[in-house]
Amino acid sequence: MASDSNQGAAAKPKPKPPPLPLSVRLQLAGLTAAIDAVERRDGTVNRCLYGVIDRLLSARASPRPDASGLRSYDVTMDASRGIWARVFAPAAADRPLPVVVYFHGGGFALFSPAIGPFNGVCRRLCAALGAVVVSVNYRLAPEHRWPAAYDDGVDALRFLDARGGVPGLDDGVPVDLGSCFLAGESAGGNIVHHVANRWAAAWQPSARALRVAGVFPVQPYFGGVERTPSELELEGVAPVVNLRRSDFSWTAFLPDGATRDHPAAHVTDENADLADDFPPAMVIIGGFDPLMDWQRRYADVLRRKGKEVLVAAYQGMFHGFYGFPELPEATKVLQDMK
């Protein structure tokens, strides 16, 4: 039955891509070209070439407040594993601010908090949400496979909890770790789910101060062996995500020999473990994202398991759209998150 359904979906006419500004189309072309250049067919990453691209695309932290009153700086969390974070904060605040711990995208294998698009997203998150944003540099696959990224995410929360706040903030910027939110897009959205689940199950009961009050999986990277209708219908027409790139990411991240039905990817399985205290979720979906069927199933599973969930869908938006401030929807999603 599933095979017949997939064949029928594949036979449908391909939808037309949404109209996008020329600047966005050029950025998308450059981004996908860079991804394809460094991802090898054997499931490894050309780290030499990637290092060049990373340096070209990365932005430095800005310790001094800019015209909008925001600043950023880097904090080492675990030098032995290369875990660090870029902190985005206002120069001053008249009340304790919530904390957003952010996990960048990149198919588990690419990028960092310093990469221009994610650096920009976090600055806009900080300004729009009125929060301190802590963007975590987790270890990358395939050199560090599952569950390394999840371990690093939990350890980032433990780092903040042990210190009772965010290191490096001025005295005039108090924070409220009891209002800590997790946010991340694509692979980062996947990490958000698993870190929140682990924290709720094992760490929150004994935490000193940090409580995950909610999560924002932004177009999270979920999957399975099945090819969903949206994956088939949008193959070859949607930017950023296609079947080949998705398969590369799962092959790089999952344990050797695992299929895409591994629990890290296939969270829409009714038998998937979900902590009793899993936090409220706002699942953000783009209407031109091949992964949207998996994301809708994820929201449905959360509902069926009695969790509070809100779906925010943006018609015609591609995977990673909120990283492009030229698009009105990129501003709208931040307003909705607030």
C-alpha positions in Angstrom: 0.0 0.0 0.0 2.8 2.5 0.9 4.6 1.7 -2.3 1.4 2.3 -4.4 0.8 5.6 -2.6 4.4 6.7 -3.2 4.2 5.9 -6.9 0.9 7.9 -7.1 2.5 10.9 -5.4 5.5 10.7 -7.7 3.3 10.8 -10.7 1.6 14.0 -9.8 2.6 17.2 -11.6 5.4 19.0 -9.8 4.3 22.2 -8.1 5.8 25.5 -9.2 8.4 27.1 -7.0 7.3 30.3 -5.2 8.5 33.6 -6.5 11.6 34.7 -4.6 13.7 37.9 -4.7 16.8 37.7 -6.8 19.0 38.1 -3.8 17.5 35.1 -2.0 17.8 33.0 -5.2 21.5 33.9 -5.5 22.1 33.1 -1.8 20.3 29.7 -2.1 22.3 28.9 -5.2 25.6 29.7 -3.5 24.6 27.7 -0.3 23.6 24.6 -2.2 26.7 24.7 -4.3 28.8 24.9 -1.2 27.0 22.0 0.4 27.3 19.8 -2.7 31.0 20.7 -3.1 32.0 19.4 0.4 29.7 16.4 0.8 31.4 13.3 -0.7 29.6 10.3 -2.1 31.3 8.0 0.4 29.4 9.8 3.3 32.4 12.0 4.4 32.9 15.7 4.3 35.8 17.4 2.6 36.9 19.3 5.7 39.8 21.0 3.9 37.4 22.7 1.4 34.8 23.1 4.1 37.3 25.0 6.2 37.8 27.5 3.4 34.1 28.0 2.9 33.6 28.2 6.6 36.1 31.0 6.9 34.5 32.9 4.0 30.9 32.6 5.4 31.7 33.1 9.1 31.0 36.4 11.0 33.0 37.5 14.0 31.4 38.2 17.3 30.6 41.8 18.1 31.4 42.5 21.8 30.5 46.2 21.6 26.8 47.1 21.3 25.8 47.9 17.8 23.3 50.6 16.7 20.4 48.4 18.0 22.0 48.0 21.4 22.9 44.3 20.8 26.3 42.6 21.3 27.7 39.1 20.9 30.6 37.2 22.3 31.9 33.6 22.4 32.0 31.4 25.5 34.0 28.1 25.8 31.9 25.3 27.3 34.2 22.3 26.9 37.5 22.9 25.2 38.3 19.2 25.1 35.4 18.6 22.8 35.4 21.9 21.0 32.0 22.9 22.5 31.5 26.6 22.6 28.6 29.0 22.2 28.0 32.5 20.8 25.9 34.6 23.1 23.7 37.4 21.8 22.4 39.9 24.4 21.2 43.5 24.8 23.5 46.0 26.5 21.1 46.4 29.3 17.8 45.1 30.6 15.3 46.3 33.2 14.0 42.8 34.0 15.3 39.2 34.0 15.3 38.0 30.4 14.4 34.5 29.2 17.2 32.5 27.6 16.9 30.8 24.2 19.4 28.0 23.6 19.8 27.7 19.9 21.1 24.8 17.7 22.1 25.6 14.1 21.2 23.6 11.1 23.5 22.0 8.5 22.5 18.3 8.3 24.4 17.4 11.5 27.6 17.7 9.4 28.1 21.4 8.5 28.3 24.9 9.9 28.6 26.6 13.3 27.1 29.5 15.2 29.5 31.8 13.4 28.2 31.1 9.9 26.6 34.3 8.6 23.0 33.1 8.2 22.8 31.6 11.7 24.7 34.5 13.3 22.1 36.8 11.7 19.1 34.6 12.8 20.3 34.7 16.4 20.7 38.4 16.3 17.2 38.8 15.1 15.9 36.3 17.6 17.6 38.3 20.4 16.0 41.5 19.2 12.5 40.2 18.4 12.0 37.9 21.4 13.7 40.2 24.0 15.8 37.2 25.1 19.4 36.3 25.6 20.3 33.8 22.9 23.0 31.1 23.4 23.9 29.5 20.1 25.7 26.2 20.7 28.6 24.8 18.6 28.0 21.0 18.9 30.3 18.4 17.4 29.7 17.5 13.7 29.2 14.2 11.9 30.4 12.0 10.4 33.5 12.4 12.7 31.1 12.5 15.6 27.9 10.5 15.0 24.8 10.0 17.0 24.4 10.7 19.9 27.3 13.3 20.1 25.2 16.3 19.1 22.5 15.4 21.7 25.1 14.8 24.4 26.6 18.2 23.6 23.2 19.9 23.7 22.4 18.5 27.1 25.9 19.4 28.4 25.3 23.0 27.2 22.2 23.1 29.4 24.1 21.6 32.3 26.9 24.2 31.8 24.3 27.1 32.1 22.5 25.4 35.0 25.7 24.8 37.0 26.6 28.5 36.7 23.1 29.8 37.4 23.2 32.0 34.3 25.0 32.9 31.2 28.7 33.6 31.7 30.1 36.9 30.3 26.9 39.0 30.7 27.1 42.4 32.2 25.6 43.0 35.6 22.9 45.0 33.9 21.5 42.0 31.9 19.9 39.6 34.4 18.5 36.3 33.0 15.8 33.9 34.1 16.9 30.3 33.6 13.5 29.2 34.7 12.3 30.5 31.4 14.7 28.7 29.1 13.5 27.9 25.6 15.2 25.6 23.0 15.2 26.7 19.4 16.8 25.4 16.2 16.2 24.8 12.6 16.6 21.8 10.4 19.1 19.4 12.1 19.0 21.9 14.9 15.3 21.3 15.2 15.9 17.6 15.5 18.4 18.3 18.3 15.9 20.5 20.0 13.5 17.7 20.3 16.0 15.1 21.6 17.7 17.5 24.0 14.4 18.6 25.4 13.3 15.0 25.8 16.5 14.0 27.6 16.4 17.1 29.8 12.8 16.5 30.9 13.4 12.8 31.6 16.8 12.8 33.3 18.0 16.3 34.3 15.2 18.8 35.0 14.1 17.1 38.2 17.5 17.8 39.8 18.4 21.0 38.0 19.6 23.9 40.0 17.7 26.6 38.1 17.3 25.7 34.4 13.8 24.7 33.3 13.0 24.1 29.7 9.7 26.1 29.4 9.1 25.5 25.7 10.7 24.4 22.4 10.7 25.8 18.9 11.6 23.1 16.4 11.9 25.2 13.2 11.4 22.9 10.1 13.0 20.1 12.1 14.9 17.4 10.2 13.0 14.1 10.8 12.6 11.2 8.5 12.2 7.5 7.9 12.7 4.8 5.4 9.4 5.7 3.8 9.4 8.5 1.1 6.5 10.8 2.0 4.3 12.5 -0.5 5.9 15.9 0.1 9.4 14.5 -0.4 8.4 13.0 -3.7 6.3 15.9 -4.9 8.9 18.5 -4.2 12.0 16.5 -5.3 13.9 18.6 -7.9 11.8 21.8 -7.4 12.3 22.8 -3.7 15.6 24.4 -2.8 18.1 23.3 -0.1 16.6 19.8 0.7 16.4 16.9 -1.7 16.5 13.1 -1.2 20.3 12.9 -2.0 21.2 15.5 0.6 18.8 14.1 3.2 20.2 10.6 2.7 23.8 12.0 3.1 22.9 13.7 6.3 21.3 10.6 7.9 24.1 8.3 6.7 26.7 10.7 8.2 24.9 11.1 11.5 23.3 7.7 12.3 25.3 4.7 13.6 27.0 2.6 10.9 24.4 0.3 9.4 21.4 2.1 10.8 18.4 2.9 8.6 16.4 6.1 8.6 13.9 4.4 10.9 16.4 4.8 13.7 14.8 6.6 16.7 17.0 9.7 16.1 15.3 10.3 12.8 12.0 8.5 13.0 10.4 10.3 16.0 6.9 10.0 14.5 6.8 6.4 15.5 3.9 5.9 18.0 6.3 3.8 20.1 8.9 6.6 20.3 9.8 7.5 23.9 8.5 10.9 25.1 9.1 12.2 28.6 6.1 12.9 30.8 7.4 16.5 31.4 8.1 17.2 27.7 7.6 21.0 27.3 5.1 22.8 25.1 6.2 23.0 21.5 5.7 25.4 18.6 6.5 23.5 15.4 7.3 25.7 12.5 6.6 24.4 9.0 7.2 25.7 5.5 4.7 24.9 2.8 7.4 24.3 0.2 9.6 22.1 2.4 10.0 18.5 1.4 10.2 17.6 5.1 6.8 19.1 6.0 4.9 15.7 6.1 7.4 14.4 8.7 7.0 17.7 10.7 3.2 17.5 10.6 3.3 13.9 11.8 5.6 15.0 14.6 3.1 17.6 15.8 0.3 15.0 15.5 2.3 12.5 17.7 2.9 15.2 20.3 -0.9 15.9 20.4 -1.9 12.3 20.6 0.5 11.8 23.6 -1.1 14.7 25.4 1.5 17.4 24.8 0.8 21.1 24.2 1.7 21.9 20.6 1.1 24.7 18.2 1.8 24.4 14.4 2.8 27.6 12.6 2.8 27.0 8.8 4.0 29.5 6.3 2.6 29.0 2.8 5.1 28.7 0.0 8.2 28.9 2.3 11.2 26.7 1.6 13.5 24.8 4.0 15.5 27.5 6.0 13.4 30.5 4.9 13.6 32.3 8.2 17.3 32.8 7.6 16.5 35.3 4.9 15.4 38.7 6.3 14.4 39.8 2.8 11.3 37.7 3.1 8.3 39.0 5.0 7.7 35.6 6.4 11.1 35.6 8.1 9.9 38.6 10.2 6.5 37.1 10.7 7.8 33.8 12.2 9.9 35.7 14.8 6.8 37.7 15.8 4.8 34.5 16.1 7.6 32.9 18.2 7.5 35.9 20.6 
